[in-house]
Amino acid sequence: MLSNLPLPSTNMAETEQQAGASSEDDGPAVHASFNFQLPKKEISMVTDMGKWKRSQAYAAYMGFILSLNEAVKGKKLTCEYPCSETVNKLLLLLGTLDRWIDETPPMDQPSRFGNKAYRTWYAKLDQEADTLVSAVLPSDLSAAAPEIAVYLKEAVGNSTRIDYGTGHEAAFAAFLCCLCKVGALRMEDQLAIIFKVFDRYLQLMRKLQKTYRMEPAGSQGVWGLDDFQFLPFIWGSSQLIDHPTLEPRHFVEEKMVNEHHQDYMFLECIKFINEMKTGPFAEHSNQLWNISAVPTWAKVNQGLIRMYKAECLEKFPVIQHFKFGSLLSIQPVKP
């Protein structure tokens, strides 16, 4: 399958072109090659999974994940990078969603998990999503807002079950991928996409999880990597490749995590786990404990990419919820 994908070193502009988008230099005319449509589910049976793995959506999504993985290699969250107008607008959007949590306190209810106030919060997003996304896009791309907004609504959890998991996280990555495909985000935004926008998204998700006691979607318990996230472990391990002193064995040491979490997304995730769970780390996070025995961050990173494909992208219970439109198409990659 890898032979069909952009290599990890592929830059975003190349990735977009391979996935069928116009080149960066086309400017506002980028949207001319798309007939925007509301994304819908296409994977309804296990036998449909082949369609997904051969699709333009899979190639574009994996190309996006891998090009960002390459971009953050060896770089700290606190390093310097440009922040475009679109990045700043995305931060405002996420700040708005955060403010709505403060305006929607949890309800008194007998059940400890799945606070029903989340549904009130979600209903507001459902109603306002198109407007929020329109505010991020240049005016000549407003026609793309309804299609891209679907991925934003899918990215914050399920309002019926009041749960959140890696499928919702994938929807946020798909949301960002779509913004790249229409040219709203550019190649020079790569570091800001992870270090500003995705990091702010993680903060928002953690606040939602804590405020409304959201259940992990499809959790494998101690046998899963994490109850809620996967991508920050991939990109976070890439940040740590060739670090002069921090090795994988160090992330189970609370002192090292507390000293370095501001610089590394992987350690931020470990810090959140340490805050939310009690007992020995090896018991509540067995998969991560096993990963701490891997000798190098490069091997951790490669292993996590393989695991992400196997445990998330190739699992029918996750992908049956993925939606396909004109930007992330179910159509097969052109030979």
Phi, psi and omega in degrees: 000325183300331182297337180273353188258156171299143179291159180305331182279354181299131178279170188293324180297318178294318179302316180296319181294319180295330181274002173105005179271165177285162180287164185301326186287350182289344177059222187298341183282000182311319188287353184298333183274002181244141171250089190303140181211155178290123180297146178220162180290141180232346184258096185252347179223158179303325181292347177280350186299330176298322178300318180298312185290339177267357191281159173297326179298314180298314181297316180293317182296311181294322177300320178296312180300315184288323179292324176290324177302319179289320184297324185270000185304122176074010184249143179275153173303330185268008179288170181269140179200157180286149175239112183281172178299319180297318178300313180297323177293323177295322178294323175296318178301311181294326176296323177296314179298323178296316181297323179297331176297314179299327181277354182232075184295154179298149181275156169284122180209156182292324183286133183288322184258159175065061181293128188291347175297336176304323182296325176294315178300314183294321181300325178293317177298315181304320182285323189259355190304313181301318180294317179299316181288323176303324181291338179276327186277150169300152187302326182285354178251015184300334179296339181279346188302312182299322179293312184290327181297332179302319181291326176296316181295329180281347193270357188244009179114177183254125186282341177283308184274345186052053177229170183209141179200195188293336176292323177290319176301318179298325178295326178289320176298321177295321176303312179293321178300317178298320178296328174290319185294328178271357176090005178289323171255143184240175182301323182290352178272359189309308182294320180295327178302317181276307191284335178255298190288307183294323179296321178293323175300317179299317178300318179297315181295321179295322178293319176299314182300317182285317185292315186254011178046055182291144178279149172289130180282124177058034184297141174262015180063221183293346183272353175272162179296313184204154181296327192236321191243162171219313186303321180295338175287323177295301183295325180292324177289327177296320177305326187269358180300131180065023175296136186294331184233325184281121177247164179307326182296341185281340188287350175271359178264117186300324181299315180294320179298313182295329181283329191239001187295334180294338184262339190226124183300322179302315182287330173301316180296318179296319179300317180295319177299315180299325180286327188268338186240150178244165179092177182298137182303320182298335181273315184275341181222065189298319181297316179294322177302316178296322181295331180295346178271352179288136190291326185229156178292328178298318178291322176300313182299312179298317180296321180291324177297315177299317182294322180298316178298313185289318188270339183242301189283342180250016180255120181304316181301335177276309190284340178299339181268349183292141182248143186240135178225216180277331183277320175241091192266146174284348181298144181294153175300136179289135182295000000 
